[in-house]
Amino acid sequence: MNTEEFWDIVESARTGDKPFYEALVDRLAVGPEQAILEFEYRFDQVTDAVYRWDVWAAAYLIGGGCSDDGFMDFQAGLVALGRDWFEKAARSPDDLADHPAVIEAAAGSGSGSGSRGDSAIFYEEVGAAGNVAYERLTGAGADAYEEAWDRYQDGREDEEEEPDMGEEFDFDDADQMRKRLPRLSALFLSPPAL
């Protein structure tokens, strides 16, 4: 599965009345098994592209903090936003300041209250879509999926490289955050003291 096919699946799951996660699982569960594994492999590659300190800092601001697991949920949530928003965030995480869900989260209204559990963009379930779809398609449990995934990855591990996360910086340093993510900082941080 190439990148275009991956994003076609994502975009098709974004249309319709169902929540994205449910539509994605439905779309993947039609099979074949190999297609689910290929989607998962491409998902990992796509999310690795935003495994960077600046993107993590954006997640930290939007979520009011962000653990390792929280950052995985944020990366999955960026995929759920669709290709356009994902690519905007990959180019400049500060552009997320324009996303309606982020604006809503900053205002403290609706579903985006600033806590990771229900904040804008964080979408834990998306990271498990392939597993759930595989189990639905095959009727097998999680162990069968893990075994299939391990077999699929055999021989691909040589291709894996550590992503370049860029320059690390202190997310609790408000001056650094304002310098690196000025628009998101304006939404989520108190104004600097005079």
Contact map, one row per residue, 1 for C-alpha under 8 A:
11101100000000000000000000000000001001100100000000000000000000000000000000000000000000000000000000000000000000000000000000000000000000000000000000000000000000000000000000000000000000000000000000
11111100000000000000000000000000000000000100000000000000000000000000000000000000000000000000000000000000000000000000000000000000000000000000000000000000000000000000000000000000000000000000000000
11111110000000000000000000000000000000000100000000000000000000000000000000000000000000000000000000000000000000000000000000000000000000000000000000000000000000000000000000000000000000000000000000
01111111000000000000000000000000000000000000000000000000000000000000000000000000000000000000000000000000000000000000000000000000000000000000000000000000000000000000000000000000000000000000000000
11111111100000000000000000000000000000000000000000000000000000000000000000000000000000000000000000000000000000000000000000000000000000000000000000000000000000000000000000000000000000000000000000
11111111110000000000000000000000000000100110000000000000000000000000000000000000000000000000000000000000000000000000000000000000000000000000000000000000000000000000000000000000000000000000000000
00111111111000000000000000000000000000000000000000000000000000000000000000000000011000000000000000000000000000000000000000000000000000000000000000000000000000000000000000000000000000000000000000
00011111111100000000000000000000000000000000000000000000000000000000000000000000000000000000000000000000000000000000000000000000000000000000000000000000000000000000000000000000000000000000000000
00001111111110000000000100100000000000000000000000000000000000000000000000000000000000000000000000000000000000000000000000000000000000000000000000000000000000000000000000000000000000000000000000
00000111111111000000000100000000000000000000000000000000000000000000000000000011010000000000000000000000000000000000000000000000000000000000000000000000000000000000000000000000000000000000000000
00000011111111100000000000000000000000000000000000000000000000000000000000000000011000000000000000000000000000000000000000000000000000000000000000000000000000000000000000000000000000000000000000
00000001111111100000000000000000000000000000000000000000000000000000000000000000000000000000000000000000000000000000000000000000000000000000000000000000000000000000000000000000000000000000000000
00000000111111110001101100100000000000000000000000000000000000000000000000000000000000000000000000000000000000000000000000000000000000000000000000000000000000000000000000000000000000000000000000
00000000011111110011001100000000000000000000000000000000000000000000000000000001010000000000000000000000000000000000000000000000000000000000000000000000000000000000000000000000000000000000000000
00000000001111111000000000000000000000000000000000000000000000000000000000000000000000000000000000000000000000000000000000000000000000000000000000000000000000000000000000000000000000000000000000
00000000000011111100000000000000000000000000000000000000000000000000000000000000000000000000000000000000000000000000000000000000000000000000000000000000000000000000000000000000000000000000000000
00000000000000111110000000000000000000000000000000000000000000000000000000000000000000000000000000000000000000000000000000000000000000000000000000000000000000000000000000000000000000000000000000
00000000000000011111011000000000000000000000000000000000000000000000000000000000000000000000000000000000000000000000000000000000000000000000000000000000000000000000000000000000000000000000000000
00000000000001001111111000000000000000000000000000000000000000000000000000000000000000000000000000000000000000000000000000000000000000000000000000000000000000000000000000000000000000000000000000
00000000000011000111111100000000000000000000000000000000000000000000000000000001000000000000000000000000000000000000000000000000000000000000000000000000000000000000000000000000000000000000000000
00000000000010000011111110000000000000000000000000000000000000000000000000000000000000000000000000000000000000000000000000001100100000000000000000000000000000000000000000000000000000000000000000
00000000000000000111111111000000000000000000000000000000000000000000000000000000000000000000000000000000000000000000000000000000000000000000000000000000000000000000000000000000000000000000000000
00000000000011000111111111100000000000000000000000000000000000000000000000000000000000000000000000000000000000000000000000000000000000000000000000000000000000000000000000000000000000000000000000
00000000110011000001111111110000000000000000000000000000000000000000000000000000000000000000000000000000000000000000000000000000100000000000000000000000000000000000000000000000000000000000000000
00000000000000000000111111111000000000000000000000000000000000000000000000000000000000000000000000000000000000000000000000000000110110000000000000000000000000000000000000000000000000000000000000
00000000000000000000011111111100000000000000000000000000000000000000000000000000000000000000000000000000000000000000000000000000000010000000000000000000000000000000000000000000000000000000000000
00000000100010000000001111111100000000000000000000000000000000000000000000000000000000000000000000000000000000000000000000000000000000000000000000000000000000000000000000000000000000000000000000
00000000000000000000000111111110001100000000000000000000000000000000000000000000000000000000000000000000000000000000000000000000010011000000000000000000000000000000000000000000000000000000000000
00000000000000000000000011111111000100000000000000000000000000000000000000000000000000000000000000000000000000000000000000000000000011011000000000000000000000000000000000000000000000000000000000
00000000000000000000000001111111000000000000000000000000000000000000000000000000000000000000000000000000000000000000000000000000000000001000000000000000000000000000000000000000000000000000000000
00000000000000000000000000011111111100000000000000000000000000000000000000000000000000000000000000000000000000000000000000000000000000001000000000000000000000000000000000000000000000000000000000
00000000000000000000000000001111111100000000000000000000000000000000000000000000000000000000000000000000000000000000000000000000000000000000000000000000000000000000000000000000000000000000000000
00000000000000000000000000000011111110000000000000000000000000000000000000000000000000000000000000000000000000000000000000000000000001001100000000000000000000000000000000000000000000000000000000
00000000000000000000000000000011111111000000000000000000000000000000000000000000000000000000000000000000000000000000000000000000000000000000000000000000000000000000000000000000000000000000000000
10000000000000000000000000010011111111100000000000000000000000000000000000000000000000000000000000000000000000000000000000000000000000000000000000000000000000000000000000000000000000000000000000
00000000000000000000000000011011111111110000000000000000000000000000000000000000000000000000000000000000000000000000000000000000010011000000000000000000000000000000000000000000000000000000000000
00000000000000000000000000000000111111111000000000000000000000000000000000000000000000000000000000000000000000000000000000000000010000000000000000011001000000000000000000000000000000000000000000
10000000000000000000000000000000011111111100000000000000000000000000000000000000000000000000000000000000000000000000000000000000000000000000000000000000000000000000000000000000000000000000000000
10000100000000000000000000000000001111111110000000000000000000000000000000000000000000000000000000000000000000000000000000000000010000000000000000000000000000000000000000000000000000000000000000
00000000000000000000000000000000000111111111000000000000000000000000000000000000000000000000000000000000000000000000000000000000010000000000000000000000000000000000000000000000000000000000000000
00000000000000000000000000000000000011111111100000000000000000000000000000000000000000000000000000000000000000000000000000000000000000000000000000000000000000000000000000000000000000000000000000
11100100000000000000000000000000000001111111110000000000000000000000000000000000000000000000000000000000000000000000000000000000000000000000000000000000000000000000000000000000000000000000000000
00000100000000000000000000000000000000111111111000000000000000000000000000000000000000000000000000000000000000000000000000000000000000000000000000000000000000000000000000000000000000000000000000
00000000000000000000000000000000000000011111111100000000000000000000000000000000000000000000000000000000000000000000000000000000000000000000000000000000000000000000000000000000000000000000000000
00000000000000000000000000000000000000001111111110000000000000000000000000000000000000000000000000000000000000000000000000000000000000000000000000000000000000000000000000000000000000000000000000
00000000000000000000000000000000000000000111111111000000000000000000000000000000000000000000000000000000000000000000000000000000000000000000000000000000000000000000000000000000000000000000000000
00000000000000000000000000000000000000000011111111100000000000000000000000110010000000000000000000000000000000000000000000000000000000000000000000000000000000000000000000000000000000000000000000
00000000000000000000000000000000000000000001111111100000000000000000000000000000000000000000000000000000000000000000000000000000000000000000000000000000000000000010000000000000000000000000000000
00000000000000000000000000000000000000000000111111110000000000000000000000000000000000000100000000000000000000000000000000000000000000000000000000000000000000000010000000000000000000000000000000
00000000000000000000000000000000000000000000011111110010000000000000000000100000000000001100000000000000000000000000000000000000000000000000000000000000000000000000000000000000000000000000000000
00000000000000000000000000000000000000000000001111111011000000000000000000100000000000000000000000000000000000000000000000000000000000000000000000000000000000000011100000000000000000000000000000
00000000000000000000000000000000000000000000000011111111000000000000000000000000000000000000000000000000000000000000000000000000000000000000000000000000000000000011110000000000000000000000000000
00000000000000000000000000000000000000000000000000111111100000000000000000000000000000000000000000000000000000000000000000000000000000000000000000000000000000000000111110000000000000000000000000
00000000000000000000000000000000000000000000000000011111110000000000000000000000000000000000100000000000000000000000000000000000000000000000000000000000000000000000010000000000000110000000000000
00000000000000000000000000000000000000000000000001111111111000000000000000000000000000001100100000000000000000000000000000000000000000000000000000000000000000000000000000000000000000000000000000
00000000000000000000000000000000000000000000000000111111111100000100001000000000000000000000000000000000000000000000000000000000000000000000000000000000000000000000000000000000000000000000000000
00000000000000000000000000000000000000000000000000001111111110000000000000000000000000000000000000000000000000000000000000000000000000000000000000000000000000000000000000100000100000000000000000
00000000000000000000000000000000000000000000000000000111111111000000000000000000000000000000110000000000000000000000000000000000000000000000000000000000000000000000000000000000000010010000000000
00000000000000000000000000000000000000000000000000000011111111101100001001000000000000000000000000000000000000000000000000000000000000000000000000000000000000000000000000000000000000000000000000
00000000000000000000000000000000000000000000000000000001111111111100000000000000000000000000000000000000000000000000000000000000000000000000000000000000000000000000000000100000000000000000000000
00000000000000000000000000000000000000000000000000000000111111111000000000000000000000000000000000000000000000000000000000000000000000000000000000000000000000000000000000000000000000011001100000
00000000000000000000000000000000000000000000000000000000011111111000000000000000000000000000000000000100110000000100001100000000000000000000000000000000000000000000000000000000000000010001000000
00000000000000000000000000000000000000000000000000000000001111111100000000000000000000000000000000000000000000000111001101000000000000000000000000000000000000000000000000000000000000000000000000
00000000000000000000000000000000000000000000000000000000000111111100000000000000000000000000000000000000000000000111000000000000000000000000000000000000000000000000000000000000000000000000000000
00000000000000000000000000000000000000000000000000000000001111111110000000000000000000000000000000000000000000000011000000000000000000000000000000000000000000000000000000000000000000000000000000
00000000000000000000000000000000000000000000000000000001001100111111111000000000000000000000000000000000000000000001000000000000000000000000000000000000000000000000000000000000000000000000000000
00000000000000000000000000000000000000000000000000000000000000001111111000000000000000000000000000000000000000000000000000000000000000000000000000000000000000000000000000000000000000000000000000
00000000000000000000000000000000000000000000000000000000000000000111111100000000000000000000000000000000000000000000000000000000000000000000000000000000000000000000000000000000000000000000000000
00000000000000000000000000000000000000000000000000000000000000000111111110000000000000000000000000000000000000000000000000000000000000000000000000000000000000000000000000000000000000000000000000
00000000000000000000000000000000000000000000000000000000000000000111111111000000000000000000000000000000000000000001000001010000000000000000000000000000000000000000000000000000000000000000000000
00000000000000000000000000000000000000000000000000000001001000000111111111100000000000000000000000000000000000000000000000000000000000000000000000000000000000000000000000000000000000000000000000
00000000000000000000000000000000000000000000000000000000000000000001111111110000000000000000000000000000000000000000000000010010000000000000000000000000000000000000000000000000000000000000000000
00000000000000000000000000000000000000000000000000000000000000000000111111111000000000000000000000000000000000000000000001111110000000000000000000000000000000000000000000000000000000000000000000
00000000000000000000000000000000000000000000000000000000001000000000011111111100000000000000000000000000000000000000000011110000000000000000000000000000000000000000000000000000000000000000000000
00000000000000000000000000000000000000000000001001100000000000000000001111111110000000000000000000000000000000000000000001000000000000000000000000000000000000000000000000000000000000000000000000
00000000000000000000000000000000000000000000001000000000000000000000000111111111000000000000000000000000000000000000000001110110000000000000000000000000000000000000000000000000000000000000000000
00000000000000000000000000000000000000000000000000000000000000000000000011111111100000000000000000000000000000000000000011110100000000000000000000000000000000000000000000000000000000000000000000
00000000000000000000000000000000000000000000000000000000000000000000000001111111110011001000000000000000000000000000000011000000000000000000000000000000000000000000000000000000000000000000000000
00000000010000000000000000000000000000000000001000000000000000000000000000111111111001000000000000000000000000000000000000000000000000000000000000000000000000000000000000000000000000000000000000
00000000010001000001000000000000000000000000000000000000000000000000000000011111110000000000000000000000000000000000000010100100000000000000000000000000000000000000000000000000000000000000000000
00000000000000000000000000000000000000000000000000000000000000000000000000001111111111000000000000000000000000000000000010000000000000000000000000000000000000000000000000000000000000000000000000
00000010011001000000000000000000000000000000000000000000000000000000000000000111111111000000000000000000000000000000000000000000000000000000000000000000000000000000000000000000000000000000000000
00000010001000000000000000000000000000000000000000000000000000000000000000000010111111100000000000000000000000000000000000000000000000000000000000000000000000000000000000000000000000000000000000
00000000000000000000000000000000000000000000000000000000000000000000000000000000111111110000000000000000000000000000000000000000000000000000000000000000000000000000000000000000000000000000000000
00000000000000000000000000000000000000000000000000000000000000000000000000000100111111111000000100000000000000000000000000000000000000000000000000000000000000000000000000000000000000000000000000
00000000000000000000000000000000000000000000000000000000000000000000000000000110111111111100000000000000000000000000000000000000000000000000000000000000000000000000000000000000000000000000000000
00000000000000000000000000000000000000000000000000000000000000000000000000000000001111111110000000000000000000000000000000000000000000000000000000000000000000000000000000000000000000000000000000
00000000000000000000000000000000000000000000000000000000000000000000000000000000000111111111101100000000000000000000000000000000000000000000000000000000000000000000000000000000000000000000000000
00000000000000000000000000000000000000000000000001000010000000000000000000000100000011111111111100000000000000000000000000000000000000000000000000000000000000000000000000000000000000000000000000
00000000000000000000000000000000000000000000000011000010000000000000000000000000000001111111100000000000000000000000000000000000000000000000000000000000000000000000000000000000000000000000000000
00000000000000000000000000000000000000000000000000000000000000000000000000000000000000111111100000000000000000000000000000000000000000000000000000000000000000000000000000000000000000000000000000
00000000000000000000000000000000000000000000000000000000000000000000000000000000000000011111111100000000000000000000000000000000000000000000000000000000000000000000000000000000000000000000000000
00000000000000000000000000000000000000000000000000000110010000000000000000000000000000011111111100000000000000000000000000000000000000000000000000000000000000000000000000000000000010000000000000
00000000000000000000000000000000000000000000000000000000010000000000000000000000000000001001111110000000000000000000000000000000000000000000000000000000000000000000000000000000000011110000000000
00000000000000000000000000000000000000000000000000000000000000000000000000000000000000011001111111100000000000000000000000000000000000000000000000000000000000000000000000000000000000100000000000
00000000000000000000000000000000000000000000000000000000000000000000000000000000000010011001111111100100000000000000000000000000000000000000000000000000000000000000000000000000000000010000000000
00000000000000000000000000000000000000000000000000000000000000000000000000000000000000000000011111100110000000000000000000000000000000000000000000000000000000000000000000000000000000110010000000
00000000000000000000000000000000000000000000000000000000000000000000000000000000000000000000001111110110000000000000000000000000000000000000000000000000000000000000000000000000000000000000000000
00000000000000000000000000000000000000000000000000000000000000000000000000000000000000000000001111111110000000000000000000000000000000000000000000000000000000000000000000000000000000000000000000
00000000000000000000000000000000000000000000000000000000000000000000000000000000000000000000000001111111000000000000000000000000000000000000000000000000000000000000000000000000000000000000000000
00000000000000000000000000000000000000000000000000000000000000000000000000000000000000000000000000111111100000010000000110000000000000000000000000000000000000000000000000000000000000000000000000
00000000000000000000000000000000000000000000000000000000000001000000000000000000000000000000000111111111110000010000000110000000000000000000000000000000000000000000000000000000000000000000000000
00000000000000000000000000000000000000000000000000000000000000000000000000000000000000000000000011111111111000000000000000000000000000000000000000000000000000000000000000000000000000000010000000
00000000000000000000000000000000000000000000000000000000000000000000000000000000000000000000000000011111111111110000000100000000000000000000000000000000000000000000000000000000000000000000000000
00000000000000000000000000000000000000000000000000000000000001000000000000000000000000000000000000001111111111111100001100000000000000000000000000000000000000000000000000000000000000000000000000
00000000000000000000000000000000000000000000000000000000000001000000000000000000000000000000000000000111111110011100000000000000000000000000000000000000000000000000000000000000000000000011000000
00000000000000000000000000000000000000000000000000000000000000000000000000000000000000000000000000000011111110001000000000000000000000000000000000000000000000000000000000000000000000000000000000
00000000000000000000000000000000000000000000000000000000000000000000000000000000000000000000000000000001111111011100000000000000000000000000000000000000000000000000000000000000000000000000000000
00000000000000000000000000000000000000000000000000000000000000000000000000000000000000000000000000000001111111111000000000000000000000000000000000000000000000000000000000000000000000000000000000
00000000000000000000000000000000000000000000000000000000000000000000000000000000000000000000000000000001100111111000000000000000000000000000000000000000000000000000000000000000000000000000000000
00000000000000000000000000000000000000000000000000000000000000000000000000000000000000000000000000000001100011111000011100000000000000000000000000000000000000000000000000000000000000000000000000
00000000000000000000000000000000000000000000000000000000000000000000000000000000000000000000000000001101110111111110011100000000000000000000000000000000000000000000000000000000000000000000000000
00000000000000000000000000000000000000000000000000000000000000000000000000000000000000000000000000000000111111111110011100000000000000000000000000000000000000000000000000000000000000000000000000
00000000000000000000000000000000000000000000000000000000000001110000000000000000000000000000000000000000110100011111011100000000000000000000000000000000000000000000000000000000000000000000000000
00000000000000000000000000000000000000000000000000000000000000111000000000000000000000000000000000000000000000011111111000000000000000000000000000000000000000000000000000000000000000000000000000
00000000000000000000000000000000000000000000000000000000000000111100010000000000000000000000000000000000000000000111111001000000000000000000000000000000000000000000000000000000000000000000000000
00000000000000000000000000000000000000000000000000000000000000000000000000000000000000000000000000000000000000000011111001000000000000000000000000000000000000000000000000000000000000000000000000
00000000000000000000000000000000000000000000000000000000000000000000000000000000000000000000000000000000000000111111111101000000000000000000000000000000000000000000000000000000000000000000000000
00000000000000000000000000000000000000000000000000000000000001100000000000000000000000000000000000000000100000111111111111000000000000000000000000000000000000000000000000000000000000000000000000
00000000000000000000000000000000000000000000000000000000000001100000000000000000000000000000000000001101100000111100011111000000000000000000000000000000000000000000000000000000000000000000000000
00000000000000000000000000000000000000000000000000000000000000000000000001001101100000000000000000001100000000000000001111100000000000000000000000000000000000000000000000000000000000000000000000
00000000000000000000000000000000000000000000000000000000000000100000010011111100000000000000000000000000000000000001111111110000000000000000000000000000000000000000000000000000000000000000000000
00000000000000000000000000000000000000000000000000000000000000000000000011011001000000000000000000000000000000000000000011111110000000000000000000000000000000000000000000000000000000000000000000
00000000000000000000000000000000000000000000000000000000000000000000010111011000000000000000000000000000000000000000000001111111000000000000000000000000000000000000000000000000000000000000000000
00000000000000000000100000000000000000000000000000000000000000000000000010000000000000000000000000000000000000000000000000111111100000000000000000000000000000000000000000000000000000000000000000
00000000000000000000100000000000000000000000000000000000000000000000000010011001000000000000000000000000000000000000000000111111100000000000000000000000000000000000000000000000000000000000000000
00000000000000000000000000000000000000000000000000000000000000000000000110010000000000000000000000000000000000000000000000111111110000000000000000000000000000000000000000000000000000000000000000
00000000000000000000000000000000000000000000000000000000000000000000000000000000000000000000000000000000000000000000000000011111111100000000000000000000000000000000000000000000000000000000000000
00000000000000000000100110000000000000000000000000000000000000000000000000000000000000000000000000000000000000000000000000001111111110000000000000000000000000000000000000000000000000000000000000
00000000000000000000000010010000000110110000000000000000000000000000000000000000000000000000000000000000000000000000000000000011111111000000000000000000000000000000000000000000000000000000000000
00000000000000000000000000000000000000000000000000000000000000000000000000000000000000000000000000000000000000000000000000000001111111100000010010000000000000000000000000000000000000000000000000
00000000000000000000000010000000000000000000000000000000000000000000000000000000000000000000000000000000000000000000000000000001111111110000000000000000000000000000000000000000000000000000000000
00000000000000000000000011011000000100000000000000000000000000000000000000000000000000000000000000000000000000000000000000000000111111111000000000000000000000000000000000000000000000000000000000
00000000000000000000000000011000100100000000000000000000000000000000000000000000000000000000000000000000000000000000000000000000011111111111000010000000000000000000000000000000000000000000000000
00000000000000000000000000000000000000000000000000000000000000000000000000000000000000000000000000000000000000000000000000000000001111111111110010000000000000000000000000000000000000000000000000
00000000000000000000000000001000000000000000000000000000000000000000000000000000000000000000000000000000000000000000000000000000000111111111000000000000000000000000000000000000000000000000000000
00000000000000000000000000001110100000000000000000000000000000000000000000000000000000000000000000000000000000000000000000000000000011111110000000000000000000000000000000000000000000000000000000
00000000000000000000000000000000100000000000000000000000000000000000000000000000000000000000000000000000000000000000000000000000000001111111000000000000000000000000000000000000000000000000000000
00000000000000000000000000000000000000000000000000000000000000000000000000000000000000000000000000000000000000000000000000000000000001111111100000000000000000000000000000000000000000000000000000
00000000000000000000000000000000000000000000000000000000000000000000000000000000000000000000000000000000000000000000000000000000000001110111111110000000000000000000000000000000000000000000000000
00000000000000000000000000000000000000000000000000000000000000000000000000000000000000000000000000000000000000000000000000000000000000100011111110000000000000000000000000000000000000000000000000
00000000000000000000000000000000000000000000000000000000000000000000000000000000000000000000000000000000000000000000000000000000001000100001111111000000000000000000000000000000000000000000000000
00000000000000000000000000000000000000000000000000000000000000000000000000000000000000000000000000000000000000000000000000000000000000000001111111100000000000000000000000000000000000000000000000
00000000000000000000000000000000000000000000000000000000000000000000000000000000000000000000000000000000000000000000000000000000000000000001111111110000000000000000000000000000000000000000000000
00000000000000000000000000000000000000000000000000000000000000000000000000000000000000000000000000000000000000000000000000000000001001100001111111111000000000000000000000000000000000000000000000
00000000000000000000000000000000000000000000000000000000000000000000000000000000000000000000000000000000000000000000000000000000000000000000011111111100000000000000000000000000000000000000000000
00000000000000000000000000000000000000000000000000000000000000000000000000000000000000000000000000000000000000000000000000000000000000000000001111111110000000000000000000000000000000000000000000
00000000000000000000000000000000000010000000000000000000000000000000000000000000000000000000000000000000000000000000000000000000000000000000000111111111000000000000000000000000000000000000000000
00000000000000000000000000000000000010000000000000000000000000000000000000000000000000000000000000000000000000000000000000000000000000000000000011111111100000000000000000000000000000000000000000
00000000000000000000000000000000000000000000000000000000000000000000000000000000000000000000000000000000000000000000000000000000000000000000000001111111110000000000000000000000000000000000000000
00000000000000000000000000000000000000000000000000000000000000000000000000000000000000000000000000000000000000000000000000000000000000000000000000111111110000000000000000000000000000000000000000
00000000000000000000000000000000000010000000000000000000000000000000000000000000000000000000000000000000000000000000000000000000000000000000000000011111110000000000000000000000000000000000000000
00000000000000000000000000000000000000000000000000000000000000000000000000000000000000000000000000000000000000000000000000000000000000000000000000001111111110000000000000000000000000000000000000
00000000000000000000000000000000000000000000000000000000000000000000000000000000000000000000000000000000000000000000000000000000000000000000000000000111111110000000000000000000000000000000000000
00000000000000000000000000000000000000000000000000000000000000000000000000000000000000000000000000000000000000000000000000000000000000000000000000000000111111000000000000000000000000000000000000
00000000000000000000000000000000000000000000000000000000000000000000000000000000000000000000000000000000000000000000000000000000000000000000000000000000111111110000000000000000000000000000000000
00000000000000000000000000000000000000000000000000000000000000000000000000000000000000000000000000000000000000000000000000000000000000000000000000000000111111110000000000000000000000000000000000
00000000000000000000000000000000000000000000000000000000000000000000000000000000000000000000000000000000000000000000000000000000000000000000000000000000001111110000000000000000000000000000000000
00000000000000000000000000000000000000000000000000000000000000000000000000000000000000000000000000000000000000000000000000000000000000000000000000000000000111111000000000000000000000000000000000
00000000000000000000000000000000000000000000000000000000000000000000000000000000000000000000000000000000000000000000000000000000000000000000000000000000000111111100000000000000000000000000000000
00000000000000000000000000000000000000000000000000000000000000000000000000000000000000000000000000000000000000000000000000000000000000000000000000000000000000111110000000000000000000000000000000
00000000000000000000000000000000000000000000000000000000000000000000000000000000000000000000000000000000000000000000000000000000000000000000000000000000000000011111000000000000000000000000000000
00000000000000000000000000000000000000000000000110110000000000000000000000000000000000000000000000000000000000000000000000000000000000000000000000000000000000001111100000000000000000000000000000
00000000000000000000000000000000000000000000000000110000000000000000000000000000000000000000000000000000000000000000000000000000000000000000000000000000000000000111110000000000000000000000000000
00000000000000000000000000000000000000000000000000111000000000000000000000000000000000000000000000000000000000000000000000000000000000000000000000000000000000000011111100000000000000000000000000
00000000000000000000000000000000000000000000000000011100000000000000000000000000000000000000000000000000000000000000000000000000000000000000000000000000000000000001111100000000000000000000000000
00000000000000000000000000000000000000000000000000001000000000000000000000000000000000000000000000000000000000000000000000000000000000000000000000000000000000000000111110000000000000000000000000
00000000000000000000000000000000000000000000000000001000000000000000000000000000000000000000000000000000000000000000000000000000000000000000000000000000000000000000111111000000000000000000000000
00000000000000000000000000000000000000000000000000001000000000000000000000000000000000000000000000000000000000000000000000000000000000000000000000000000000000000000001111100001000000000000000000
00000000000000000000000000000000000000000000000000000000000000000000000000000000000000000000000000000000000000000000000000000000000000000000000000000000000000000000000111111001000000000000000000
00000000000000000000000000000000000000000000000000000000100100000000000000000000000000000000000000000000000000000000000000000000000000000000000000000000000000000000000011111101100000000000000000
00000000000000000000000000000000000000000000000000000000000000000000000000000000000000000000000000000000000000000000000000000000000000000000000000000000000000000000000001111100100000000000000000
00000000000000000000000000000000000000000000000000000000000000000000000000000000000000000000000000000000000000000000000000000000000000000000000000000000000000000000000001111111100000000000000000
00000000000000000000000000000000000000000000000000000000000000000000000000000000000000000000000000000000000000000000000000000000000000000000000000000000000000000000000000111111110000000000100000
00000000000000000000000000000000000000000000000000000000000000000000000000000000000000000000000000000000000000000000000000000000000000000000000000000000000000000000000000001111111000000000000000
00000000000000000000000000000000000000000000000000000000000000000000000000000000000000000000000000000000000000000000000000000000000000000000000000000000000000000000000011101111111100000000000000
00000000000000000000000000000000000000000000000000000000100000000000000000000000000000000000000000000000000000000000000000000000000000000000000000000000000000000000000000111111111111001000000000
00000000000000000000000000000000000000000000000000000000000000000000000000000000000000000000000000000000000000000000000000000000000000000000000000000000000000000000000000000111111111101100000000
00000000000000000000000000000000000000000000000000000000000000000000000000000000000000000000000000000000000000000000000000000000000000000000000000000000000000000000000000000011111111000000000000
00000000000000000000000000000000000000000000000000000100000000000000000000000000000000000000000000000000000000000000000000000000000000000000000000000000000000000000000000000001111111000000000000
00000000000000000000000000000000000000000000000000000100010000000000000000000000000000000000110000000000000000000000000000000000000000000000000000000000000000000000000000000000111111111000000000
00000000000000000000000000000000000000000000000000000000000000000000000000000000000000000000010000000000000000000000000000000000000000000000000000000000000000000000000000000000111111111100000000
00000000000000000000000000000000000000000000000000000000000000000000000000000000000000000000011010000000000000000000000000000000000000000000000000000000000000000000000000000000010011111110000000
00000000000000000000000000000000000000000000000000000000010011000000000000000000000000000000010110000000000000000000000000000000000000000000000000000000000000000000000000000000000011111111000000
00000000000000000000000000000000000000000000000000000000000010000000000000000000000000000000000000000000000000000000000000000000000000000000000000000000000000000000000000000000110011111111100000
00000000000000000000000000000000000000000000000000000000000000000000000000000000000000000000000000000000000000000000000000000000000000000000000000000000000000000000000000000000010001111111111000
00000000000000000000000000000000000000000000000000000000000000000000000000000000000000000000000010000010010000000000000000000000000000000000000000000000000000000000000000000000000000111111100000
00000000000000000000000000000000000000000000000000000000000011000000000000000000000000000000000000000000010000000000000000000000000000000000000000000000000000000000000000000000000000011111110000
00000000000000000000000000000000000000000000000000000000000010000000000000000000000000000000000000000000000000000000000000000000000000000000000000000000000000000000000000000100000000001111111000
00000000000000000000000000000000000000000000000000000000000000000000000000000000000000000000000000000000000000000000000000000000000000000000000000000000000000000000000000000000000000000101111100
00000000000000000000000000000000000000000000000000000000000000000000000000000000000000000000000000000000000000000000000000000000000000000000000000000000000000000000000000000000000000000100111110
00000000000000000000000000000000000000000000000000000000000000000000000000000000000000000000000000000000000000000000000000000000000000000000000000000000000000000000000000000000000000000000011111
00000000000000000000000000000000000000000000000000000000000000000000000000000000000000000000000000000000000000000000000000000000000000000000000000000000000000000000000000000000000000000000001111
00000000000000000000000000000000000000000000000000000000000000000000000000000000000000000000000000000000000000000000000000000000000000000000000000000000000000000000000000000000000000000000000111
